[in-house]
Amino acid sequence: MLVDRFAAKCSTLIESATKRTDAKIEKIEDAIVTHDNRLAELEKMADDFEQFKRNSNIVVRGLNINGDPKTNLINMITSGLGIHVTERDIKFLIKLTLKNEREGTTSVKVALFDQRLRDEIYASRLKLKGFNVYIGEDLTQKKSTLAYEARQYAKSTENATTWSTDGTIFLKDSADAKPCAIHNKADLKPEDPNHAQK
């Protein structure tokens, strides 16, 4: 009888201790989730701020490797887009080393003083199809990866198109569909035809 009472007491103590431990673990898990969510939010804010600083830049691929890259860029924009640009409009130009560079060409990152001039050049970029030159946005690593995933999705989906504007990735599933902002890879799921709205 004494043994039974002792066993029951031990069982009660163990159960109570287990409940307290479980409650503490649950609080710790909740704190971790809150911390992870806050960290993700801060990382997004930092990435958005970094992208904002890049929004006066463009990345140009396919420039002739011969001669001065700044002169080649100005000539390409003037003759290909009909937009007047001078050296005084360019804050800086940096050569880039990118994958799959065509032989005889180079890529550059260009920062312009005037945001409106940058936007005009970027908006007119499709006029360069015959020049084998590509103008893109200067995306952060995170947004560049997302843009790549969106392009892969668009290639595998009939009539889908994707592009970026001011660092936001957009996708249209068809010519008649409304553009949808893509904030993460989950937005590219085929079973979600509406995607994430901006």
Secondary structure by P-SEA (a helix, b strand, c coil): caaaaaaaaaaaaaaaaaaaaaaaaaaaaaaaaaaaaaaaaaaaaaaaaaaaaaccbbbbccccccccaaaaaaaaaaaacccccccccccbbbbbbcccccccbbbbbbbbccaaaaaaaaaaccccccccbbbbccccaaaaaaaaaaaaaaaacccccccccccbbbbbccccccbbbbcccccccccccccccc
